[in-house]
Amino acid sequence: MVILYGKELAKSHTLSSLLNFDCSHFDLTVLNNGPQALPEGGLFYDKLSSGFNNFELMNKIENMPLSIAYNSFIDNHPDADKYFFLDDDTEITESYYTRLTDGDTSFDVEIPKIVSSDDALNKGIIHYPVENDVPVLQKRAVDVNSVLSIGSGLIISRVFVMKFQSVNLPIFDNCYALYGVDYSLFRNMRKLLKKKCNLLSPVFHH
């Protein structure tokens, strides 16, 4: 799922960079969260339609809360092996694409490195994920009790979803509309542990 706000499809760096790869085996949902509806048609729309196994544009110009959007997206796609969430200005890298396509589901959540690309002072600096407020620089398992990151780029496995469903706990807290939605995932993971539901040992970042 890619979230747009105040941006045309063709102006999304995320969507443009996805089209640099073979995405014919992916389903893509684009949620346009307003303020204006986007048309279903046009050259770039057609590129997305032909570039993905299934493409859906959802116009929710009432600015749908992200927590509800994310949870609904998961609920409406029960057959997926992996779910990924992206904002509208992310550069999709070769390593990230590889993780989407490699068939590995031996994880609960993968957390990508979030690196500045357009800030001259901070270009190349890793900002997320963090453990105890310290950026994680290496590819490794991280501690569920101390890790935080932003929502864009998260990859969630179906096994992880089923664990939440088994204890009737939402993955994203619907009390949060925008700010705090991503952090609520990590808080809810800690709640899951308290319910004695075992997470697969790693939450990975790459």
N, C-alpha and C positions, 0 to 999 in steps of 0.2 A: 504494500500500500504506500502510495505517495500522497502527501497532503499539500495542497496548494491554497494560497490565500492572496488575493489581489494580483494574480499573475496568470497570463495566458499559458497554454500548454507548451508552446514553442519557446517561451522565455524561461522555462524551468531547466536549470543546468542538470538536475538529477535525471529528468526524462531524456534529455539530449545525450547524456553520457551513457545511459542504459542502452540506447540504440546503437552504441559502438560495439555491442556484444551480441552474440546469438542468444536471444531471449525467447525463441520460438516454443520452448517447453515450459515457460512461466505463464502464470495468470497475473495480470496487473490490474489493480483497482486504483484509480486516481480520484481522490476526494477533493473536490473544489469547495472550499469552505467560505466562499463569497469574496467580496460582497456582491459581485455580478455573476450570473450564470454564464457558463461557457458553452458554445455551440458544439453539437455532435456532428462534426464534419470538418473538412479542410485538409490541406496537405499534410500537416503534422499529425493531426488526428488519424488520418489514414495510415501514416507510417507506424503509429503505435498499434493500430488495429491489425496490421499485417505483421508487425514485429513480435507479437506475443501470441501465445496459444489462445488466450482469451483476454480481451481488454474491456474494461468498464469505466465509464466516466460518471461519477455521482456528483450532482450539483446540490449542495446543502448550503444555500446562501444565507441561512439563518445562523451561520457560524456554529456548527454542531460541536459540542464539547469533545475534545480529543479522546478522553477516556472512553466515552460511549462509542465513538467511531472505531477505536481500536478493538474494544471488546466485541462490538457487533460484527466487525470484519472477521474476527476469529470464529465467532459463532456461525457466521454464514458460509464458512469454508471449512467444514469438518473433515474433508478428505485430504487436506494439504499435509505434507510432511514437515514443511517449514513455513514460517511467516516472517516477512521482513517489513520494516517500517522506516520510511525515509521522509525527510522534509524536502523542500523544493529546490534547494541550492547546494546539493551534495555532489561531489565528484565520485563516481563509481570507479574503483580501482580494479586492476586485474586480480589482486589477491582476494578482494571482497567477492567479486564475481565467481571466482573459483570455489569459495566456501558455499555459495548458493547452489552450485551445480555438482558438487562432489558426492552427493548422496549420503554423506555422514550425518547420522542423527543420534550419535552417541553423546549428546550434550543436552542440557536444558536451555541455556541461553548463551549466545555468543555476543560479545561486546566489542565492537571495532574500536580501534584507536581513532580519536577525533583530533585532527590536526588542522591548524590554520593554514589556509592557502592564499588568502587575499589581504592579510594584514602584514604589512612590511616588517613591523617590529616583532611579530610573533610567528612569522611564517615558518612552518616545519616543526613548531613546538607542539608536543602532545599535551592536550588539555584534559582529556577523559580517555578511559575510566580512571577513577581515583579510589585508593584505599586509604581510609583515615586522612582524606584531603591531600594525599600525595599521588601524583600521576603514576600509573603503571606503565612502565616503558617496555617490558619484555612480554613475549607471548607466553602465557602461563595461566594456570588456574588462579582464581582470585577468591577471597573470603566473602561469602554471602553476607556476613554480618557487618562488613565494613565497606563494601564496594558501592559506588554510586556512578552513574553516567547519565548522559542525555539519551532521549528516545531514538533519535535518528540513527539508523544503521543497525539497530538491534535485530538479531535473528533468533526466533523462538521456535522450539521444536514442538511437534504434536504431543510427544510424551510429556513435556512440561505443561501443556494445556490440560491434559488429562489429569495430572496431579492436582491442579487447582480445582477442576470440576469435581474430583472425588471428595473434596471437603467443602464444596459450595462456596468457594472464595473467588471473587473476581480477580483477574490478572492485573488490570488497571483499575484504580479506585475511582468510581464514578462520582465521587464528591469533588473531584478536581476537573475543571473545564479545560484549562490550558496550562498555566504554570503549576508545576508539581506533579504533572501526570507521569512523566518519566521516572521521577524519584519514587512515586507511589508503587511502581513495579517492584523496586528493591525492598521497600517496606513490606509489601505483601509477600515477598519471598521469605522474609524473616518470620512473618506470621505462619507461613506454610511449614517452616521448620518447627515452630512451636507446637503445631498440630501433629508432630511426629511423622510427617510425610517426607520421606527422604528425597532430597535432590540428588541427581547424578553428581558425583563429587566435584566436577569442574563447572564453574561458570567461566567460559573461555573469553579471552580477548585476542585479537589477531592484528 
